[in-house]
Amino acid sequence: MARGTEGTYAIGEISRLVDLSQRTIRYYEEIGLLHSVRRIENGKRVYTDSDVRRLKFISRLKVLGLSLAEMVDLEKIYRKERNNREILPKLLQILEERAAQIDERVAQLVALKKEIREYQQRLRDKVLQDATQEETGTTGKEMRS
């Protein structure tokens, strides 16, 4: 469906614009993250520039680690309060929790990397030891005696 008036989009167009599947966009509508979607006479959804911005914001929140449930909660607060006064502190709290989780995960990954490097070194030492033994014709038993 071609764009009717400037700033309105069919689901296929908005899907390409925001790099989300049509099913994902419909799902966001079903769970209440996208609620301003209009329908034209034949029942087809019509999206606006506002919906484009909203979907890009949802995608950004996902990248930042918010779950869909958390986004729905924020949306419910916004619909009730109609301003960001209640949402921003909640969003800051969620982002702080995500940052702490990332810090914890980074620490785990650093420890894992250290363990991998130590294991690699033990394997290198073993390979070098085996190669040296083959060159000298000795076995591990003879060297230990």
C-alpha positions in Angstrom: 0.0 0.0 0.0 1.5 3.3 -1.0 1.7 6.2 1.3 -1.5 8.1 1.3 -0.8 11.4 2.9 2.6 12.5 4.0 3.5 10.9 7.4 1.3 7.9 7.2 2.5 4.4 6.5 1.2 0.9 5.9 2.6 -1.8 8.1 5.1 -3.0 5.5 6.5 0.5 5.1 6.9 1.1 8.8 8.4 -2.3 9.2 11.1 -1.4 6.8 11.6 2.0 8.3 12.2 0.8 11.9 13.7 -2.6 11.0 11.1 -4.6 12.9 9.0 -7.5 11.5 5.3 -6.8 10.9 4.5 -9.5 13.5 6.6 -7.7 16.1 4.8 -4.4 15.4 1.4 -6.1 15.7 2.6 -7.7 19.0 3.7 -4.3 20.4 0.2 -3.1 19.6 -1.4 -6.1 21.3 0.5 -5.7 24.5 -0.1 -2.0 24.7 3.2 -0.5 23.7 1.8 1.0 20.5 -1.7 2.3 21.1 -2.3 5.1 18.7 -2.6 2.9 15.6 -5.5 3.9 13.4 -7.3 1.7 10.9 -8.7 2.7 7.6 -12.1 1.5 6.2 -10.9 -1.9 5.1 -9.4 -2.6 8.5 -5.8 -2.1 7.5 -3.5 -0.4 10.1 -2.2 3.1 9.3 0.9 4.3 11.1 2.2 7.8 11.6 5.5 9.5 12.1 4.7 9.4 15.8 4.5 5.6 15.6 7.8 5.6 13.8 9.4 7.5 16.7 7.7 5.3 19.3 8.9 2.1 17.6 12.5 3.5 17.4 12.3 4.4 21.1 11.0 0.9 22.0 13.9 -0.6 20.0 16.4 1.6 21.9 14.9 0.6 25.2 15.4 -3.1 24.2 19.0 -2.4 23.4 19.4 -0.8 26.8 18.1 -4.0 28.4 14.5 -3.2 29.3 12.1 -6.1 29.0 8.8 -5.7 27.3 7.1 -6.1 30.6 9.1 -3.2 32.0 8.2 -1.1 29.0 4.5 -1.9 29.4 4.7 -0.9 33.0 6.3 2.4 32.0 3.6 2.9 29.4 0.8 2.3 32.0 2.4 4.9 34.2 2.5 7.4 31.3 -1.1 6.8 30.3 -2.2 7.4 33.9 0.0 10.4 34.6 0.3 11.9 31.1 3.7 13.2 31.9 7.3 12.0 32.4 7.5 13.0 36.1 6.8 9.5 37.3 8.4 7.7 34.4 11.9 9.2 34.4 12.8 8.1 38.0 11.5 4.6 37.3 13.5 4.5 34.0 16.6 5.7 35.8 16.2 3.0 38.4 15.8 0.3 35.7 18.8 1.6 33.8 20.9 1.6 37.0 19.9 -2.0 37.7 20.9 -2.9 34.1 24.3 -1.1 34.5 24.9 -3.1 37.7 24.0 -6.3 36.0 26.4 -5.5 33.2 29.2 -4.7 35.6 28.6 -8.1 37.3 28.6 -9.8 33.9 31.8 -8.0 32.8 33.5 -9.2 36.0 32.4 -12.7 35.4 33.7 -12.5 31.8 37.1 -11.1 32.9 37.4 -14.0 35.4 36.5 -16.5 32.6 39.0 -14.9 30.2 41.7 -15.2 32.9 40.8 -18.9 33.4 40.9 -19.5 29.6 44.3 -17.9 29.3 45.7 -20.0 32.2 44.3 -23.1 30.6 45.8 -22.2 27.3 49.2 -21.7 28.9 49.0 -25.1 30.6 48.1 -26.7 27.2 51.0 -24.9 25.5 53.4 -26.1 28.2 52.1 -29.6 27.8 52.5 -29.4 24.0 56.0 -28.0 24.4 56.9 -30.7 27.0 55.6 -33.5 24.7 57.6 -32.1 21.7 60.8 -31.9 23.8 60.3 -35.5 25.0 59.8 -36.7 21.4 63.0 -34.9 20.3 65.1 -36.4 23.1 63.5 -39.8 22.9 62.5 -39.7 26.6 59.1 -40.4 28.1 57.5 -38.7 30.9 58.3 -41.7 33.2 62.0 -41.5 32.5 62.1 -37.7 33.1 60.5 -38.1 36.5 62.9 -40.8 37.6 
